[in-house]
Amino acid sequence: MKFTGERVVPGQVEADLLNEHLARYHFARQFVKGKRVLDAACGSGYGTAMLAESASSVIGIDISREAVGYARANYAAAAAAGAEIDFSEGDCLALPFTDESLDVVVAFEIVEHLKDATGFLRELRRVLRPGGLLLLSTPNRLYYTVDRGEVNPFHEREYTFAEMDALIAPFFAHRQIIFENHVDGFAISGPGAELSHSATPDATPATTLAATLAATLLTDNSAGAVTAGTIAERGRDAYFFIAVCSSTPIPPFSPLLFVPSTGNVLRERELHIHKLKSQLDGAISDRDLAREQFQKMERELNDFRIFFTKREAELNQSLAERTAWAQSLEQETARAREAHASLETEFSKLRGEFEERTAWALQLNGDVEERTAWARRLDGELGEARTDLQKIYGSRWYRIGKKLGLVPFPPATRSGDGT
């Protein structure tokens, strides 16, 4: 299972983030000894295993099948001998328990993930026996969202001190909302959390110094009477709220000064500085690379600028030449249009003359046909006349008359012999 920001996975998150969550479970262990406990929204299961070290039985429930599978694989056998531990897939708004069947319910960092927070509180109240305890935690909206400006995409809603108290009040008449803060360790304390011992689990043994720090830093004995106003005012800057709730009065409980084995502040700061230096070196390297790329791009851009300037001059010259050519073409076109108009006029004139001459030719052709017909008639009449003359010339009377000189001679005779 990979860390996505929704559930903490040990080994995949920074020490500070993991220790924030571990501190809450260390605080809860004082309430679960010999009890039947539910770890609602158990996530990867590390906290459920911690509770099982003190409780008689612990059930971890989560809606994520992947998270439950991871918890079973990594923490099902982690409880102390004789303790019962189980992981189950389920909906925290519909818990698989009978009414009043659990001694303690631990619900850390879940209420802000729910749309129906009221329904969740109602369900937790149902399964707790009379006098049972609910341990509920949530981040302080004023610190995490308002002051830091961070928005967790997995959160439906975060709460202020007053909003958290208003959410719990209808279901638990007795409740104490205390604070978890980071003081180079993790501090859980507040009004009602009387110092009976200092718990320094993990690899750091309990010491007088730890107890002194717990008494000095985590209690408010010097503040005089503690009122609801001062509690809310102190809660303004808290990192997290932890509510201890019950249907009956809550007995005194111990604050917690959690000093984890990773709590070597100087070492952690040095590691953090080294990490920041590595990140800075990487950022400088990235900056230098980006600068080189920028300079390269700037040179390329300058080359492109020169190329485009030259190309622009060439195109402008070509445009000027084509503009001149277009103007010349327009002038030639205008002259051609004028010539065309002149030709149209001349053509119209010639067409008129042609039509006139065609009409004259047609008329002349008619005259020729008439004269041809007349010539043919004349030729026919002449032929007839010649035939008649030949008959006359060949007649006996004409020959006698010719000899006597009484008739005209025919043309052939006149030209032929002169007689």
TIMI-770573 format. One line per 10 residues: number of its first residue (from 0); their letters; for each residue x, y, z of C-alpha. Coordinates in pm, whole numbers, plus 50000, padded with zeros to 5 digits. Each point is the difference from the previous one (the first is absolute). Layout:
N
NUM = a = X Y Z ~ ...
***
This chain:
419
0 = mkftgervvp = 50000 50000 50000 ~ 50141 50339 49897 ~ 49965 50323 50197 ~ 49761 50237 49822 ~ 49940 50252 50277 ~ 49677 49834 50115 ~ 50147 49736 50236 ~ 50337 49989 50175 ~ 50219 49707 49897 ~ 50305 49945 50226
10 = gqveadllne = 50323 50008 49805 ~ 49850 50218 49727 ~ 49955 50328 50190 ~ 50230 50244 50179 ~ 50071 49941 50368 ~ 49808 50308 50117 ~ 49682 49894 49825 ~ 50021 49644 50130 ~ 50078 50115 50356 ~ 49696 50230 50000
20 = hlaryhfarq = 49785 49689 49955 ~ 50204 49774 50230 ~ 49970 50251 50284 ~ 49622 49978 49994 ~ 50004 49621 50027 ~ 50256 50014 50283 ~ 49765 50241 50179 ~ 49703 49766 49941 ~ 50174 49697 50153 ~ 49928 50122 50355
30 = fvkgkrvlda = 49624 49967 49932 ~ 49986 49652 49840 ~ 50168 49766 50246 ~ 49790 49683 50028 ~ 49724 50157 49787 ~ 49815 49902 49685 ~ 50106 50266 49748 ~ 49904 50114 49653 ~ 50252 50185 49784 ~ 49768 50175 49755
40 = acgsgygtam = 50160 50078 49662 ~ 50311 49805 50100 ~ 50180 50069 49671 ~ 50320 49799 49962 ~ 49953 49847 50349 ~ 50311 50114 50189 ~ 49789 50179 50267 ~ 49769 49702 50045 ~ 50305 49785 50075 ~ 50120 50255 50259
50 = laesassvig = 49660 49992 50176 ~ 50001 49620 49999 ~ 50312 50005 50220 ~ 49778 50121 50289 ~ 49642 49912 49908 ~ 49836 49661 50041 ~ 49874 50018 49641 ~ 50018 50253 49719 ~ 49815 50008 49672 ~ 50127 50226 49723
60 = idisreavgy = 49741 50100 49740 ~ 50062 50192 49679 ~ 49796 50054 49685 ~ 50304 49940 49779 ~ 50052 49635 49902 ~ 50362 50079 49911 ~ 50066 50152 50344 ~ 49842 49704 50181 ~ 50206 49756 49791 ~ 50318 50193 50083
70 = aranyaaaaa = 49913 50007 50373 ~ 49935 49624 50008 ~ 50325 49929 49820 ~ 50212 50223 50223 ~ 49834 50024 50343 ~ 49764 49706 50057 ~ 50271 49816 50199 ~ 50148 50309 50168 ~ 49791 49998 50321 ~ 50132 49881 50333
80 = agaeidfseg = 49940 49640 50096 ~ 49641 49937 50098 ~ 49861 50320 49844 ~ 49747 49972 49721 ~ 50040 50210 49687 ~ 49794 49995 49684 ~ 49965 50212 49689 ~ 49676 50029 49808 ~ 49873 50189 49699 ~ 49699 50209 50093
90 = dclalpftde = 49820 50334 49996 ~ 50043 50211 50312 ~ 49651 50141 49946 ~ 49854 49649 50036 ~ 50218 49815 50252 ~ 49952 49621 50030 ~ 49949 50006 50378 ~ 49700 49968 50226 ~ 49891 50293 50216 ~ 50215 50079 50305
100 = sldvvvafei = 50253 49725 49923 ~ 50336 50188 50006 ~ 50204 50148 50285 ~ 50213 50244 49800 ~ 49983 50139 49648 ~ 50307 50166 49852 ~ 49921 50219 49698 ~ 50311 50192 49908 ~ 50003 50224 49690 ~ 49679 49875 49843
110 = vehlkdatgf = 49721 50246 50080 ~ 50149 50261 49760 ~ 49977 49743 49717 ~ 49624 49949 50041 ~ 49707 50179 49842 ~ 49767 49873 50274 ~ 50201 50070 50316 ~ 49682 50015 50208 ~ 49896 49653 49885 ~ 50348 49873 50091
120 = lrelrrvlrp = 49974 50140 50356 ~ 49653 49848 50035 ~ 50135 49659 49895 ~ 50291 50020 50244 ~ 49762 50094 50284 ~ 49785 49699 49910 ~ 50277 49739 50030 ~ 50158 50138 50321 ~ 49883 49856 50328 ~ 49885 50243 50272
130 = ggllllstpn = 50317 50153 50143 ~ 50203 49897 49694 ~ 50255 50241 49855 ~ 50039 50155 49656 ~ 50338 50141 49902 ~ 49954 50222 49697 ~ 50265 50213 49828 ~ 49996 50246 49712 ~ 50229 50277 49871 ~ 49932 50359 50102
140 = rlyytvdrge = 49858 50179 49696 ~ 50131 50339 50115 ~ 50356 49868 50008 ~ 50019 49751 49714 ~ 49776 50169 49744 ~ 49974 50367 50096 ~ 50350 50075 50136 ~ 50199 49761 49778 ~ 49784 50042 49694 ~ 50001 49625 49929
150 = vnpfhereyt = 49699 49814 49864 ~ 49985 49621 50038 ~ 49802 49860 49705 ~ 49890 49702 50209 ~ 49830 50216 50266 ~ 49630 50078 49977 ~ 50012 50246 50290 ~ 50237 50107 50277 ~ 49897 50144 50338 ~ 50084 50275 50245
160 = faemdaliap = 49988 49937 50375 ~ 49643 50134 50026 ~ 49883 49810 49691 ~ 50140 49673 50129 ~ 49835 50050 50341 ~ 49668 50080 49829 ~ 50028 49682 49793 ~ 50060 49777 50302 ~ 49764 50165 50253 ~ 49669 49843 49882
170 = ffahrqiife = 50139 49648 50055 ~ 50238 50027 50298 ~ 49906 50208 50300 ~ 50350 49962 50142 ~ 50293 50094 49779 ~ 50338 50158 50031 ~ 50175 50135 49691 ~ 50374 50016 50051 ~ 50282 50098 49767 ~ 50282 49833 49817
180 = nhvdgfaisg = 50291 50228 49916 ~ 50349 49951 49866 ~ 50259 50104 50261 ~ 50303 49823 49855 ~ 49804 49696 50106 ~ 49623 49958 50007 ~ 49804 50140 50290 ~ 49648 49894 50093 ~ 49852 50184 50298 ~ 49732 50236 50113
190 = pgaelshsat = 49754 50076 50277 ~ 49899 49676 50168 ~ 50319 49824 49893 ~ 50167 49988 50341 ~ 50362 49892 50010 ~ 50020 49655 50157 ~ 50293 49875 49797 ~ 50202 50089 49696 ~ 49991 49748 49720 ~ 50310 49997 49785
200 = pdatpattla = 49946 49690 49788 ~ 50207 49878 49709 ~ 50372 49980 50073 ~ 50023 50293 50246 ~ 49967 49907 50372 ~ 49793 50204 50242 ~ 50206 50264 50178 ~ 49950 50272 50260 ~ 50070 50252 49724 ~ 49716 49862 49791
210 = atlaatlltd = 49762 50018 50295 ~ 50110 50359 50071 ~ 49947 50097 49638 ~ 49657 49838 50006 ~ 49903 50189 50311 ~ 50143 50331 49881 ~ 49906 50001 49634 ~ 49680 49803 49986 ~ 49799 50111 50302 ~ 49863 50343 50081
220 = nsagavtagt = 50037 50009 50379 ~ 50131 50359 49992 ~ 49703 50132 49807 ~ 49758 49993 50291 ~ 49644 49887 49941 ~ 49949 49846 49661 ~ 49689 50117 49821 ~ 49834 49903 49675 ~ 50128 50326 49853 ~ 50363 49930 50088
230 = iaergrdayf = 49971 49644 49867 ~ 49866 50123 49668 ~ 50268 50271 49987 ~ 50276 49744 50058 ~ 49842 49777 49737 ~ 50037 50272 49737 ~ 50365 49906 49937 ~ 49977 49625 50066 ~ 50118 49766 49727 ~ 49741 49730 50075
240 = fiavcsstpi = 49702 49955 50230 ~ 49951 49675 50194 ~ 49659 49956 50159 ~ 49950 49761 50291 ~ 49624 49934 50012 ~ 49763 49796 50214 ~ 49643 49980 50112 ~ 50124 50016 50361 ~ 50253 50224 50174 ~ 50353 49948 49875
250 = ppfspllfvp = 50259 49908 50264 ~ 50338 50178 50004 ~ 50246 49883 49737 ~ 50364 50060 49929 ~ 50150 50238 49747 ~ 50272 49869 49773 ~ 50346 50117 49912 ~ 50093 49781 49706 ~ 50373 49994 49935 ~ 50057 49761 49708
260 = stgnvlrere = 50332 49848 49912 ~ 49999 50236 49701 ~ 49970 50293 50238 ~ 50365 50108 49982 ~ 49915 50355 49903 ~ 50350 50104 49901 ~ 50046 49688 49789 ~ 49659 50045 49839 ~ 50077 50365 49926 ~ 50337 49906 49852
270 = lhihklksql = 49835 49734 49785 ~ 49734 50249 49901 ~ 50264 50261 49915 ~ 50193 49740 49801 ~ 49681 49907 49818 ~ 49924 50367 49933 ~ 50359 50051 49880 ~ 49962 49705 49763 ~ 49673 50143 49878 ~ 50165 50341 49965
280 = dgaisdrdla = 50292 49849 49806 ~ 49749 49823 49779 ~ 49807 50323 49956 ~ 50322 50187 49912 ~ 50090 49727 49753 ~ 49652 50019 49853 ~ 50030 50379 49988 ~ 50338 49982 49823 ~ 49863 49747 49755 ~ 49693 50215 49945
290 = reqfqkmere = 50226 50303 49952 ~ 50209 49812 49740 ~ 49682 49889 49826 ~ 49869 50355 50015 ~ 50323 50140 49854 ~ 49991 49736 49727 ~ 49638 50084 49928 ~ 50092 50370 50001 ~ 50275 49938 49742 ~ 49764 49792 49791
300 = lndfrifftk = 49740 50272 50031 ~ 50256 50259 49888 ~ 50093 49781 49701 ~ 49632 49967 49918 ~ 49962 50377 50039 ~ 50286 50061 49751 ~ 49861 49739 49762 ~ 49651 50142 50018 ~ 50131 50358 49958 ~ 50186 49894 49686
310 = reaelnqsla = 49704 49800 49881 ~ 49771 50295 50071 ~ 50224 50227 49784 ~ 49997 49743 49720 ~ 49626 49966 50022 ~ 49954 50377 50006 ~ 50216 50032 49687 ~ 49812 49717 49832 ~ 49675 50164 50103 ~ 50114 50334 49853
320 = ertawaqsle = 50098 49830 49673 ~ 49673 49814 49981 ~ 49812 50318 50087 ~ 50175 50181 49712 ~ 49931 49706 49770 ~ 49637 50000 50107 ~ 49974 50374 49932 ~ 50161 49948 49655 ~ 49760 49715 49937 ~ 49710 50221 50104
330 = qetarareah = 50118 50268 49753 ~ 50034 49740 49721 ~ 49660 49869 50091 ~ 49857 50352 49978 ~ 50161 50048 49657 ~ 49873 49660 49889 ~ 49654 50098 50117 ~ 50022 50321 49798 ~ 50122 49807 49692 ~ 49725 49748 50054
340 = asletefskl = 49744 50278 50018 ~ 50144 50152 49679 ~ 49990 49661 49831 ~ 49645 49953 50117 ~ 49911 50335 49840 ~ 50184 49914 49679 ~ 49847 49655 49998 ~ 49654 50147 50042 ~ 50073 50237 49711 ~ 50133 49717 49781
350 = rgefeertaw = 49702 49787 50091 ~ 49771 50282 49885 ~ 50189 50031 49674 ~ 49998 49624 49958 ~ 49629 49989 50054 ~ 49952 50283 49750 ~ 50223 49831 49740 ~ 49835 49669 50066 ~ 49666 50162 49930 ~ 50145 50168 49687
360 = alqlngdvee = 50154 49667 49889 ~ 49669 49828 50055 ~ 49827 50271 49800 ~ 50272 49985 49728 ~ 49968 49626 49989 ~ 49632 50044 49937 ~ 50074 50244 49714 ~ 50256 49757 49851 ~ 49750 49720 50014 ~ 49740 50218 49830
370 = rtawarrldg = 50249 50113 49730 ~ 50123 49646 49953 ~ 49645 49889 49947 ~ 49949 50291 49755 ~ 50327 49913 49819 ~ 49887 49642 49977 ~ 49668 50109 49856 ~ 50183 50223 49752 ~ 50236 49717 49915 ~ 49702 49774 49943
380 = elgeartdlq = 49828 50259 49784 ~ 50330 50059 49812 ~ 50035 49627 49941 ~ 49648 49988 49871 ~ 50076 50300 49780 ~ 50311 49837 49866 ~ 49807 49683 49931 ~ 49742 50205 49821 ~ 50275 50183 49802 ~ 50167 49675 49913
390 = kiygsrwyri = 49669 49879 49869 ~ 49963 50321 49806 ~ 50357 49987 49872 ~ 49956 49642 49894 ~ 49673 50067 49821 ~ 49979 49998 49620 ~ 49853 50346 49998 ~ 50286 50147 50197 ~ 50257 49847 49765 ~ 49822 50141 49707
400 = gkklglvpfp = 49969 50335 50166 ~ 50370 49989 50101 ~ 50101 49942 49636 ~ 49779 50281 49894 ~ 50132 50223 50277 ~ 49663 50052 50137 ~ 50064 49877 50358 ~ 50274 50078 50259 ~ 50286 49765 50023 ~ 50052 49805 50324
410 = patrsgdgt = 50301 50109 50213 ~ 50205 49695 49920 ~ 49963 50060 49628 ~ 50102 50361 50042 ~ 50316 49920 50181 ~ 50072 49677 49817 ~ 50022 50082 49631 ~ 49922 50372 49971 ~ 49714 49937 49754
***
